[in-house]
């Protein structure tokens, strides 16, 4: 068999648009590492076995270099100058064959023929792209003359086609990974932007009180449904809420927005905590009529400042974990709204109410169940009792320190936290000046 095209060993490149197109195709695959899992090494071994020869390679031919993606039986560098390599044959439809390199005028002067490894026989089948560009070859070599059979040469072409298929698969996978990374980056940016619109950018300053909030996301590219807020009422008191809507993504974002603004509007109309939750329940039922229920859990509270610097807190809960009062002496008490039912799904839900007092040095923590439903190292749920014990074992002075302690806890739980977690902490400073007339009421 004779070659239709042959690039001599002195390294001259093909002229014209065909060679430019071929080199562009070579560089499309240049970033791939086909030797990573040994697939191409196995192809080289199989080619040598089929021909019964000691040497085989998988070679990609660039303009000035030949890169060996697989080498069997040769102690050569993985990258060779093209004018020093015996592997720069670029046959077209049929394999390139040299039965005796010492007598073949195409190869007799080659370095690999006159020097080491003393090549006498070579056969090469082109690795060809779907649009006809030849990237390189699968080669078999021997140090003695040979006359290959038709079946052997056909098998060599099949192995070259297999190399091309594998390269295409890897390039496709690389593009898929790059596209997925870009999609995730876009989704993360969108999720962060949308999440920020669903939460207050900053908490207002409440006279005589410290407030802090945090939102820990479990998925960077998915919008969660946790929410919180703190705002003044017309009578000088302050209202706050924290909750969690069902679902994730765009539907959850829409429901979160509706819930947050409904709670604010309902509090202006009538700030009684149970009435606020009842009004939210009515709105959710009226807004979503269909097979897919839309519901949430929430705690709504009202802060009423006293002249001694303390605050009376009235809370109502609908299906939400109880708030925790962290006392100045380190004890932790649940402010139970147990019995409060889900909002927006039941025909006539009950909303439980409780009252507590925050004295100087006390704090109140509201949280969503992403924290308490997290899994510990032994696979068990973290739970409300462990949360209370964690807070009692690490007394924190003020809302900021309280949330810092919980941030460390969430970090320690790591992948055990599979859902978003919203936190809202309110604390009364231990040492504070008396309220002015404007601050009080």
C-alpha angles and dihedrals in degrees: 000000000000129000120247089204129023130174108212121231094253087080103243110161127224113269128233138015095323093063093044089052091047092052091048088054091049090054093051087068097035095099093055121100103210092171092063097096101024096249094128093043088058090050090054091049091049092050091052091048093050092053096035091233130137098230137052137158143183106220134185114201118214126178095275105005141052114215116204109213091179132017129188123182097354129105097209136126118269090239123042134178107260094235090056099045128096089204104072098099112129108190121181122216097342130048121265109242132188111181095184117012094193093061099034110095090211093064112016094102095047119126092229089053100045094035135025132003086019098224114203101162129039136167124180133184119197123248097221130188122226089258093054104261115141111222098180141296149275104234137194121194139183137182092231131055118271140181108212122210125241090249091054092051091046089052090050090055090050090052090050090051089050090053089052092049090051092049090051091050091050093047090049090049090049091052091047092052091047091048091048091050090051091047092049091048090052091045091049092051091048092046093049092048094047093044091054091055090055095054131056109263090224134001116246122246112260113200110247094007138089117215130189133171136187137186119204114193121211093195122035095204101043127076112231129210102232118120143173140174144177122202142154124261124219093251095058096264123115130234129204138175142182130188151138130241124209120264138011137259130027096342091052091047092054091048092047092052092049092047096048096050093041091055091051093048093045091052091055091051095046120348096198101127097226092046090051091054091045091053090049089051090054093049094049092050092049095045098051117047112165147072095297112073119221114205143144144193120233147165117214122190143178124213118212115187120219127206092248091063096259127117130222110219122201114192135186123191134199113192092319132128112264121265116248124229109210106200127212090250091056099257117134122214127184113231093218121222090158111153095042108131135219116287120237102012112065124077096234110004125194120225117202121219132202137174131212139166126236109208123190107294093025125115137193122215126199120185142167124241095257084089101044094041093052116119122241126217091274091052096252124130115263092226137183096282093056090048090054091048091049091054093045092050093051108042109202123199106223140347096290094052090046092056091044089057091050092048088058090049092052090048091051091050088054114167089006087082102080100163135054117269126209120193131191121182127185120187136178113222116241094223118038139142119255115274117264121232090258093049094048105071 
